[in-house]
Amino acid sequence: MPKKRKKDRKAPRKQASVRTAPAHTGLELVNWDEAPEEDIDLLGALAERFPTPVDAVKAVQAGEPVEWIGDIEGVKMRHRVVLANNGEAVVEQAVFLDGALEQMVLCAAHQAGEHGRDRLHTGVLAALDALHTVIRPIVEAGIRKVRPDYTAAVLESFHETPEPNGPGTPVFGWRTFHSGGPDTTWDDTIDTATWNSSTMMSGLIGDSDDVPELQPLQLARLLRENGVPVILCAGCGDPITERHPRWSGVWVSPSSDSGPLCEAPTPALRLPAPRLGWLTDAEFGHPHQPAHVVTA
């Protein structure tokens, strides 16, 4: 598993936390910013209550949800016990979208609207399959430097019901399933490449810098090729939408750095002499502008 690294204060701030969710114990939050510089075993939160996956399976069969959700300098990950339709219990290991890819999908979801949502889901899943084909050999090769016999799990792309904080927040990711049998340990339910793909997709520590397919323009192209209506700003390159319910008709980005303002450079303005006020028109910034023709 990746080690806790010192936080890059110049990088976007991300909360690194772990949540365990047994029904009768509530939430447990851990602030890893204050944790010592050492290996972090996120599954320890589960193992403290359930020594083996079989113990967790019994709890799930009794109606108690068992999962952890966390991130360490990467995208959100989830580990949980689920029951298949045939009653068989498996342990799901999932990685979710983040960064530029998540912002593109979110903006595209607003552009697609309700009538285009099914096509959006199909297109995003196809694009994620293609990305997995690129990412898997890279993370696998890195692990094989220390584990020559390692073979990464083949992940499936998936989509879930949107988060409860708005219809424009679709949930997509990649996942694999591990046995929940009597001989399974918690360590057996961790595919290292799946774990490491979390940091690669976040882009916070540079794992994706040398992967062309993970750069914003290539990501946007891949999504569009699969019918996902991604629109980038011609000035700053951020994904934008004009169909957000709170910004109808205004090109806006979910990026916390820009939002409704484009980061296009402002020409230097000559100040009046003497200066009589604090503000000039430069304070208004620039609006986002789509980089290509928008189609309905």
Secondary structure as a PSIPRED ss2 file (coil, helix, strand):
# PSIPRED VFORMAT (PSIPRED V4.0)

   1 M C   1.000  0.000  0.000
   2 P C   1.000  0.000  0.000
   3 K E   0.000  0.000  1.000
   4 K C   1.000  0.000  0.000
   5 R C   1.000  0.000  0.000
   6 K C   1.000  0.000  0.000
   7 K C   1.000  0.000  0.000
   8 D C   1.000  0.000  0.000
   9 R C   1.000  0.000  0.000
  10 K C   1.000  0.000  0.000
  11 A C   1.000  0.000  0.000
  12 P C   1.000  0.000  0.000
  13 R C   1.000  0.000  0.000
  14 K C   1.000  0.000  0.000
  15 Q C   1.000  0.000  0.000
  16 A C   1.000  0.000  0.000
  17 S C   1.000  0.000  0.000
  18 V E   0.000  0.000  1.000
  19 R E   0.000  0.000  1.000
  20 T E   0.000  0.000  1.000
  21 A C   1.000  0.000  0.000
  22 P C   1.000  0.000  0.000
  23 A C   1.000  0.000  0.000
  24 H C   1.000  0.000  0.000
  25 T C   1.000  0.000  0.000
  26 G C   1.000  0.000  0.000
  27 L C   1.000  0.000  0.000
  28 E C   1.000  0.000  0.000
  29 L C   1.000  0.000  0.000
  30 V C   1.000  0.000  0.000
  31 N C   1.000  0.000  0.000
  32 W H   0.000  1.000  0.000
  33 D H   0.000  1.000  0.000
  34 E H   0.000  1.000  0.000
  35 A C   1.000  0.000  0.000
  36 P C   1.000  0.000  0.000
  37 E C   1.000  0.000  0.000
  38 E C   1.000  0.000  0.000
  39 D E   0.000  0.000  1.000
  40 I C   1.000  0.000  0.000
  41 D C   1.000  0.000  0.000
  42 L C   1.000  0.000  0.000
  43 L C   1.000  0.000  0.000
  44 G H   0.000  1.000  0.000
  45 A H   0.000  1.000  0.000
  46 L H   0.000  1.000  0.000
  47 A H   0.000  1.000  0.000
  48 E C   1.000  0.000  0.000
  49 R C   1.000  0.000  0.000
  50 F C   1.000  0.000  0.000
  51 P C   1.000  0.000  0.000
  52 T C   1.000  0.000  0.000
  53 P H   0.000  1.000  0.000
  54 V H   0.000  1.000  0.000
  55 D H   0.000  1.000  0.000
  56 A H   0.000  1.000  0.000
  57 V H   0.000  1.000  0.000
  58 K H   0.000  1.000  0.000
  59 A H   0.000  1.000  0.000
  60 V H   0.000  1.000  0.000
  61 Q H   0.000  1.000  0.000
  62 A C   1.000  0.000  0.000
  63 G C   1.000  0.000  0.000
  64 E C   1.000  0.000  0.000
  65 P C   1.000  0.000  0.000
  66 V C   1.000  0.000  0.000
  67 E E   0.000  0.000  1.000
  68 W E   0.000  0.000  1.000
  69 I E   0.000  0.000  1.000
  70 G E   0.000  0.000  1.000
  71 D C   1.000  0.000  0.000
  72 I C   1.000  0.000  0.000
  73 E C   1.000  0.000  0.000
  74 G C   1.000  0.000  0.000
  75 V C   1.000  0.000  0.000
  76 K C   1.000  0.000  0.000
  77 M E   0.000  0.000  1.000
  78 R E   0.000  0.000  1.000
  79 H E   0.000  0.000  1.000
  80 R E   0.000  0.000  1.000
  81 V E   0.000  0.000  1.000
  82 V E   0.000  0.000  1.000
  83 L E   0.000  0.000  1.000
  84 A C   1.000  0.000  0.000
  85 N C   1.000  0.000  0.000
  86 N C   1.000  0.000  0.000
  87 G C   1.000  0.000  0.000
  88 E C   1.000  0.000  0.000
  89 A E   0.000  0.000  1.000
  90 V E   0.000  0.000  1.000
  91 V E   0.000  0.000  1.000
  92 E E   0.000  0.000  1.000
  93 Q E   0.000  0.000  1.000
  94 A E   0.000  0.000  1.000
  95 V E   0.000  0.000  1.000
  96 F E   0.000  0.000  1.000
  97 L C   1.000  0.000  0.000
  98 D C   1.000  0.000  0.000
  99 G H   0.000  1.000  0.000
 100 A H   0.000  1.000  0.000
 101 L H   0.000  1.000  0.000
 102 E H   0.000  1.000  0.000
 103 Q H   0.000  1.000  0.000
 104 M H   0.000  1.000  0.000
 105 V H   0.000  1.000  0.000
 106 L H   0.000  1.000  0.000
 107 C H   0.000  1.000  0.000
 108 A H   0.000  1.000  0.000
 109 A H   0.000  1.000  0.000
 110 H H   0.000  1.000  0.000
 111 Q H   0.000  1.000  0.000
 112 A H   0.000  1.000  0.000
 113 G C   1.000  0.000  0.000
 114 E C   1.000  0.000  0.000
 115 H C   1.000  0.000  0.000
 116 G C   1.000  0.000  0.000
 117 R H   0.000  1.000  0.000
 118 D H   0.000  1.000  0.000
 119 R H   0.000  1.000  0.000
 120 L H   0.000  1.000  0.000
 121 H H   0.000  1.000  0.000
 122 T H   0.000  1.000  0.000
 123 G H   0.000  1.000  0.000
 124 V H   0.000  1.000  0.000
 125 L H   0.000  1.000  0.000
 126 A H   0.000  1.000  0.000
 127 A H   0.000  1.000  0.000
 128 L H   0.000  1.000  0.000
 129 D H   0.000  1.000  0.000
 130 A H   0.000  1.000  0.000
 131 L H   0.000  1.000  0.000
 132 H H   0.000  1.000  0.000
 133 T H   0.000  1.000  0.000
 134 V H   0.000  1.000  0.000
 135 I H   0.000  1.000  0.000
 136 R H   0.000  1.000  0.000
 137 P H   0.000  1.000  0.000
 138 I H   0.000  1.000  0.000
 139 V H   0.000  1.000  0.000
 140 E H   0.000  1.000  0.000
 141 A H   0.000  1.000  0.000
 142 G H   0.000  1.000  0.000
 143 I H   0.000  1.000  0.000
 144 R H   0.000  1.000  0.000
 145 K C   1.000  0.000  0.000
 146 V C   1.000  0.000  0.000
 147 R C   1.000  0.000  0.000
 148 P C   1.000  0.000  0.000
 149 D C   1.000  0.000  0.000
 150 Y C   1.000  0.000  0.000
 151 T C   1.000  0.000  0.000
 152 A C   1.000  0.000  0.000
 153 A C   1.000  0.000  0.000
 154 V C   1.000  0.000  0.000
 155 L C   1.000  0.000  0.000
 156 E E   0.000  0.000  1.000
 157 S E   0.000  0.000  1.000
 158 F E   0.000  0.000  1.000
 159 H E   0.000  0.000  1.000
 160 E E   0.000  0.000  1.000
 161 T C   1.000  0.000  0.000
 162 P C   1.000  0.000  0.000
 163 E C   1.000  0.000  0.000
 164 P C   1.000  0.000  0.000
 165 N C   1.000  0.000  0.000
 166 G C   1.000  0.000  0.000
 167 P C   1.000  0.000  0.000
 168 G C   1.000  0.000  0.000
 169 T C   1.000  0.000  0.000
 170 P C   1.000  0.000  0.000
 171 V E   0.000  0.000  1.000
 172 F E   0.000  0.000  1.000
 173 G E   0.000  0.000  1.000
 174 W E   0.000  0.000  1.000
 175 R E   0.000  0.000  1.000
 176 T E   0.000  0.000  1.000
 177 F E   0.000  0.000  1.000
 178 H E   0.000  0.000  1.000
 179 S E   0.000  0.000  1.000
 180 G C   1.000  0.000  0.000
 181 G C   1.000  0.000  0.000
 182 P C   1.000  0.000  0.000
 183 D C   1.000  0.000  0.000
 184 T C   1.000  0.000  0.000
 185 T C   1.000  0.000  0.000
 186 W C   1.000  0.000  0.000
 187 D H   0.000  1.000  0.000
 188 D H   0.000  1.000  0.000
 189 T H   0.000  1.000  0.000
 190 I C   1.000  0.000  0.000
 191 D C   1.000  0.000  0.000
 192 T H   0.000  1.000  0.000
 193 A H   0.000  1.000  0.000
 194 T H   0.000  1.000  0.000
 195 W H   0.000  1.000  0.000
 196 N H   0.000  1.000  0.000
 197 S H   0.000  1.000  0.000
 198 S H   0.000  1.000  0.000
 199 T H   0.000  1.000  0.000
 200 M H   0.000  1.000  0.000
 201 M H   0.000  1.000  0.000
 202 S H   0.000  1.000  0.000
 203 G C   1.000  0.000  0.000
 204 L C   1.000  0.000  0.000
 205 I C   1.000  0.000  0.000
 206 G C   1.000  0.000  0.000
 207 D C   1.000  0.000  0.000
 208 S C   1.000  0.000  0.000
 209 D C   1.000  0.000  0.000
 210 D C   1.000  0.000  0.000
 211 V C   1.000  0.000  0.000
 212 P H   0.000  1.000  0.000
 213 E H   0.000  1.000  0.000
 214 L H   0.000  1.000  0.000
 215 Q C   1.000  0.000  0.000
 216 P H   0.000  1.000  0.000
 217 L H   0.000  1.000  0.000
 218 Q H   0.000  1.000  0.000
 219 L H   0.000  1.000  0.000
 220 A H   0.000  1.000  0.000
 221 R H   0.000  1.000  0.000
 222 L H   0.000  1.000  0.000
 223 L H   0.000  1.000  0.000
 224 R H   0.000  1.000  0.000
 225 E H   0.000  1.000  0.000
 226 N C   1.000  0.000  0.000
 227 G C   1.000  0.000  0.000
 228 V C   1.000  0.000  0.000
 229 P C   1.000  0.000  0.000
 230 V C   1.000  0.000  0.000
 231 I C   1.000  0.000  0.000
 232 L E   0.000  0.000  1.000
 233 C E   0.000  0.000  1.000
 234 A C   1.000  0.000  0.000
 235 G C   1.000  0.000  0.000
 236 C C   1.000  0.000  0.000
 237 G C   1.000  0.000  0.000
 238 D C   1.000  0.000  0.000
 239 P E   0.000  0.000  1.000
 240 I C   1.000  0.000  0.000
 241 T E   0.000  0.000  1.000
 242 E C   1.000  0.000  0.000
 243 R C   1.000  0.000  0.000
 244 H C   1.000  0.000  0.000
 245 P C   1.000  0.000  0.000
 246 R C   1.000  0.000  0.000
 247 W C   1.000  0.000  0.000
 248 S C   1.000  0.000  0.000
 249 G C   1.000  0.000  0.000
 250 V C   1.000  0.000  0.000
 251 W C   1.000  0.000  0.000
 252 V E   0.000  0.000  1.000
 253 S C   1.000  0.000  0.000
 254 P C   1.000  0.000  0.000
 255 S C   1.000  0.000  0.000
 256 S C   1.000  0.000  0.000
 257 D C   1.000  0.000  0.000
 258 S C   1.000  0.000  0.000
 259 G C   1.000  0.000  0.000
 260 P C   1.000  0.000  0.000
 261 L C   1.000  0.000  0.000
 262 C E   0.000  0.000  1.000
 263 E C   1.000  0.000  0.000
 264 A C   1.000  0.000  0.000
 265 P C   1.000  0.000  0.000
 266 T C   1.000  0.000  0.000
 267 P C   1.000  0.000  0.000
 268 A C   1.000  0.000  0.000
 269 L C   1.000  0.000  0.000
 270 R C   1.000  0.000  0.000
 271 L C   1.000  0.000  0.000
 272 P C   1.000  0.000  0.000
 273 A C   1.000  0.000  0.000
 274 P C   1.000  0.000  0.000
 275 R C   1.000  0.000  0.000
 276 L C   1.000  0.000  0.000
 277 G C   1.000  0.000  0.000
 278 W C   1.000  0.000  0.000
 279 L C   1.000  0.000  0.000
 280 T C   1.000  0.000  0.000
 281 D H   0.000  1.000  0.000
 282 A H   0.000  1.000  0.000
 283 E H   0.000  1.000  0.000
 284 F H   0.000  1.000  0.000
 285 G C   1.000  0.000  0.000
 286 H E   0.000  0.000  1.000
 287 P C   1.000  0.000  0.000
 288 H C   1.000  0.000  0.000
 289 Q C   1.000  0.000  0.000
 290 P E   0.000  0.000  1.000
 291 A C   1.000  0.000  0.000
 292 H C   1.000  0.000  0.000
 293 V C   1.000  0.000  0.000
 294 V C   1.000  0.000  0.000
 295 T C   1.000  0.000  0.000
 296 A C   1.000  0.000  0.000
